[in-house]
Amino acid sequence: GTEKAVKSLGQANGYFGNDAVKILMPQKIQKVADMARMAGYQKPVDEFVLSMNRAAEAAAPLAAKYFGDAIRDMSLEDVRGILAGGDTAATDFFSRKTRDKLYTAFKPVVAQKIGEVGATRAYRDMMKKYETVPMIGGNQSLDLEDYITNKSLDGLFHTVGEEERKIRTNP
């Protein structure tokens, strides 16, 4: 299930083409995006969303190693918990054992990929302009790399959970 999830997410449109895990504009800057769209900047906003998803797709293959390590390090108690657990007991195990390591591994890849397509620069430029507008500006900024990395992991574990449910329904 983990292999299938990693493979599906680690390809073009693995995140972007999957509505369940697609990384959307951060809620904190949604107002900025809406204003940009109304001002005729639909294409840059769309490219920004696409770039966030492409960054996640580039990072996803790294998860295979960490999932493999978690499996090799499983204790008998871990196995019992997964077998006796609910529909996503294995996914919960993987999340507990690998999420912090995956975050550390994913974040540099995300930073590199969004930098390559200029998403970070475009985001910062957009935020600078927005923050200078009286009455609606203000501090709306966020750590873009952190946001994308966490959304990437959320999508990864969601997909692993879906695969686990399928396996438990029809081994």
Secondary structure, DSSP 8 states (H G I E B T S, - for coil): -HHHHHHHHTSTTTTTT-TTT-----GGGHHHHHHHHHTT-HHHHHHHHHHHHHHHHHHGGGHHHHHHHHHHT--HHHHHHHHHS-TTHHHHHHHHHHHHHHHHHHHHHHHHHHHHTTHHHHHHHHHHHHHTSTTT-S-----HHHHHHHHHHHHHHHHHHHHHHHHHH--
